[in-house]
Amino acid sequence: MKSIRNIICAFFLTPTIAFAGGMKEKPTIVDIAVGDDSFTTLVTALKAADLVSVLDGDGPFTVFAPTNEAFSKIPAATLANLLKPENKEQLQAVLTYHVVSGKVDAATAMTLSKAATVQGEMIDISMNGKKVMINNASVIVADISARNGVIHVIDTVILPPFSFITDWVMYF
């Protein structure tokens, strides 16, 4: 979590980032994920699914971003299989199930009970005490602002509710 806090301080408390050639705009969702060691597995998956350019686009998007720890709950062999080129469609379905079109900040999310994902299925949004839950995942860091949307960090990879996923879940 230390690296997530560092990213928040470095990128989100100022509207622009200085670099050698001048000023650069606020980072995109992909810039943030690439710049944070907590999201290396997510970045690998986004590349394997050919979704980097989508999440680097205009948006706005709301991304419920699983950390490396969240991905580590999946058996290594299952994750490796999902990252294979022949399983790209399934990987895209899993990843786009973590994305909602539009910018949904934490305050707005807490007023919702469901949201439509880019993948096409609905996710459940609920409160468990003071924790915001997305399906069975807890939001551990909320409202990381990006130029093209917002990121909410979650502690579990969430899965869309349809047939091929049922087989995949059996390996958990």
N, C-alpha and C positions, 0 to 999 in steps of 0.2 A: 504494500500500500504506500510505502514511502515514495516510490517513483510516481504514483498517481498524484500525490500531494505536490511533488515537485513540478509536475506538468501543470497542475492547476495554478500554482504560483507564477510559473514562468509564462504561461500562455493566456490565462483567462482573466487576469487582473488588469491587463492592458489591452487596448484595442488593436495594437499593431506590434510587430516584432521587428527589431532592428537587425540588420545584417550588413555585411561589408559594402554592398552596392546601394544601400539606402534603406527605405522602410518597406516592409512587406505586409500584406493584409493579414488579418487574423487567420489562424490555421483552419484547414478543413477537418472534417471528421477523420479522414485518412491520415493527414499530417499528425494529428494528435495520437492516433493509434500507433503509427510508425515511430513516433518519438517517445513512446512509453514502453519500457521493458515488461510491463504487466500484460501487454497485448500482443506479444510475439506470435502466439499460436493463432490468435484471431487474424493477424495480418497474413500469416502463412495460408490460412483458410480462405481469406478474401482473394489472395492471389490465385490459389488453386481453382477457385470458383469464377475467376474473371469478373469480380465485382468491385475491384479497386476504382476503376474509372467511374462507375456509377456513384459510389459513396464519396468520390472526389468532385462530383458534379455540383450543380447549383442547389439542389434540394428545394426546400428544406427537408431534412430527415430527422427523425428521432431514432437513435440507435441504443438498444439495450445490449451493451457490450460485455460479453463474458471475459473474465480475466484468464490468465494461464491456469490459475488454480481451479477455475470452473471447468476448463477443458481437461484438467488432470483427473477429474471425476469420471471421465470416459476412459475405458480400457485403451491402452496405447495401441493395440492391434486394431481395435474398432475405429479409432480416430485415423490411423494410418490408412485403413481401407477406404474410409470416407474421403480422404484427400487424394485418392487415385484419380487420374483423368477419366476413367470409365464411370466414376461415380459423381462426376461434376454436377449433374442435374439434382441429385439428392443433396449434395453439399450446398448448392444454391438455395434449395428449398429451406434447409435448416438455417442458413445465414439470413435470408430475407425474412424469415419468421421473427428475427430480432429487430426488424426495422419497421417503423411506422412513418407514413408520409406526413409531412408537416412537422412543425416544431411543437412538441408537447413537453413543457417544463414540469417539474415535480408538483407544483401547486395545481396545475391543470390535471395531471395524471391522478392525483388524489381525489378528484371529483368524478372520475370515470370508473366504470366497472369492467369495461371491455374496450379494446381498440383493434381496428383492422390493420393487419400487417401488410407489407408489400407482397409477401408470399401469397396472400389471399385469405388466410385463416384469421380468426380472432384470437387475441391474447386476453387473459383475465388480469385485471388490475384490482388489487385489494389491499387492505391494511391488516397487518398482524401486529397488534400493539402499536408501536410507533414506526414500524418498518413497512415500507411500500413493497408489495409483492407483485411480481410479474409471473403469472402461473405459479410455479414452485420455486422461483428464484427471488432472493432478496436484493433490493437495490442497496448497494453499499456506498456508492458515491453518486450524487445526483447533480444535474444541471451543469455539466461541463459544456460550456458554450463554444461552439465552432462557427465559422463563417457560414456554413451551410446547414446548420441545425444544432442539435444538442445530443449529448451522450449521457446515459445513465449506466453506471457500471453495475453489473450483476454478478452474483456468486455461483451461478449454475447455468449451464447451457440449456435453453428451453427448446422443446421439440414440437413441431407441428403434428397435429393429430390425424395422420392418415397412414395408410397401409404399410408402405415401405419402412416408415419410421418404427412401426410396431416391431418389425423384425430386428431393426437396429437396436431398439431399446432393450431387447432380450439379452443383449450382451453387457448391459450395465451391471 
